Amino acid sequence: MGEMEDLCVTDCTRCPALVESRSQIVNGTGPEDPDVVFVGEGPGAREDERGEPFVGRSGSVLDEQLRTVGLDRDAVRISNCVRCRPPENRDPTKDELENCRGYLMREIDLLEPDVIVTLGKVPTEHLLDRSVAVTKAAGSVEDVRIGGTPYRVLICVHPAATLYDRSQEETFQNAIRRAAELADVDGSEGGQTRLDGF
């Protein structure tokens, strides 16, 4: 399937500072037909080293929570707003986000997930295109058009937030649980909701 090559960025020099600070481009990982796509901010040191998103401490938090709600990490796709590590793990700049936006939009467009989960403030504001108080909005679902197609975006706090602030744990868990429920809309139990109209 030639489309999958399109999901991998192999050579990009749009952001001079990121080209400088990365050791490699970190593309999304996961299947070609995921129910759920998680979108983080950008790669950190471990991700840059291994070439995979969410493999550091945040990744462990995410994996553990996915297991709890019965989502297999191999069944979901995990990507980032920017695919190169910003120096000193700073937030990506507006320009850097814009430079990389096309790659993310194309990825979502090709994958056609049931739900997109934004992990933290940067991806949430990037996809919704406005400022968002993520802690307050976590667990809520918004519709976003990408390439003309409406997608459901579930707002979630960043998994790292749970490491620094215990009170975020429940917020994070509830949002991931909701993602699993939304992903199952077309699954075995989905039939019930469809028949309500009859």
N, C-alpha and C positions, 0 to 999 in steps of 0.2 A: 504494500500500500504506500504509494508515493507521498501521501499526505503527511505521514509521520515525520518524514524528513523536514517538512515545513515547520514542525513544532520545535525543531532543534536549531538554535542559532549557533553557527560554528565560527563565525568571524564577524565581529562588529567593532567599529572604532568610533561610534558616534559620541561617546563621552570620554574625553581625554583623561579626566581624573580617575575614572573607573578603569580604563584600560591600564593606566599606571598602577593601580592598587590591586587588580585582580591577578590571580595566578591562572585562572581559567574561567570560562563562561559556565554558569550553573543553570542548566535547563530544567524544566519541569520533569518530574518522574511519575510513573503510573501508567495505567492502561489507556488504550485508545478510545474506550467507550465508558468512561467513569460516570457514576451517578453523581458524584460529588467532586468538585474541584476546590481545593484550598488555595487561597492566594495570600502569601506573606509579603513582607516588605522587600527584603533583599538578602543575599547570602551573607553570613558572618564568616568568621575565621575557619571553623570546621567545615562549613559548606564549601567554601572557596578551595579548601584543601582536598576535599573528597569529591567535589563536582556534583553534589546532590543537595537539594533543599532540605532544611529541617533535619539535620543529622546530629546537631549538638544537644545541649540540655533541653532547649525548647522542643526539639524533635522527640525526645524521650517522653516529655509531658503529653505531647500530641498523640504519640503512639499508644501510650497507656490509656488515654481517654477514648481513643478509637476502639481499642480492644473492649473497653467497658461497655460501649454501646453496640458492640457487634459489627463494627465496620473494620474491614481488614485493610491495613495500610496498602497492600498490593492492589486493592480494589478502588482506591481513590487516587486522584491526581493531585500532586502538590507542586505549586509553582510560585513565582515571586513577581512583584511589580518591576523590579530591576534584576537582571541576571548576573550582574557583576558586583563584587563586594565593594561598598564604599569605603574610603580610607577611614581607619579608626572606628569602623562600624557606625559612622554618622548616618543620619537620615539621608535618603536620596534627595537631590534638589528637584525643583519643579522641572527644569530642563531634562534632567536625567530620567525622571519618570515619563516625561513626554517622549523622549527618544526611544524608550523601551516599550511604550504603550502599544504600539502596533503589533509587537510580537505576542503580547499577552492577549490582545483582542483576537488575533488570528488563532491562537491556541484554543481559546474558549469557543470560538466559532466552529472550529474543526471538531472539538470534543463534544459539543452540545450536551453539557451536563444538566441534570435535573435541578441542581442547586450549586451556587457558588458561595463558598464561605470565606469571608474576609477576616484574616487574623491580625487584628490590631488597627490602629488609627490610620496609618499611611495607606494600606490597601483599601480600607473602607472609604476614605475621602477620595482616593484616586478613582474608584469605580463609581461612586455615587456623585462625584464631582461637586461636593460641598463639604463644609465642615460638620463633623459629627462628634458628639460626646459618646465615644464608643462604650464606655462602661454602662452608661444609662441605656443606650440603644441595643446593647448585646442581646441576641435572641430574637430580635425583630427582623422581619423579612421585607425587602423592598424589590420592586421590579426595575430592572435596568435593561435598556435596549443595547445590544451589541451586534453590529452588522445587521440592524433591522429586526433582529430576533429578540423577543423579551426573555430575560432570564431572571430567576429568583436569586436575590443576593441576601444571604443570611449574615448579619453582622455578629462578629465574635471578638472577644478580647484576645490579645496575643498570648500564646501559651506561657511565655516568659513572665507575663504579669502575675501568674499564679505563684511563681518562685519568689517574687518580691513582696507580694501582698496576698496573704492567705484568704482574705475575703473575696478575692477574685476567682478562687477555685470553683465555687459553686456556679458563678456566672459562666465560667468557661465550660464546665461540665454540662450545664443546661443547654447552652448553645450547640454543643457537639451532639447532644442527645436529639435536639430539634433537627439538626442536619440529617441524622440517621432516619428520623421519621419522615422528613421531606423526601429523602432519597427513595423511600419505600412507597411513595405515592403511586408509582406505576407497578409496584410489586404485587404480591399475592393478595394483600388486603385492600389494594386500591380499588378493586371491583366494587366493593360496598359503597364507597363514596360516589362512584359514578352512577350507581343505580338509584341514588336518592331521588332523582327527578321523576322517576316513573311511578 
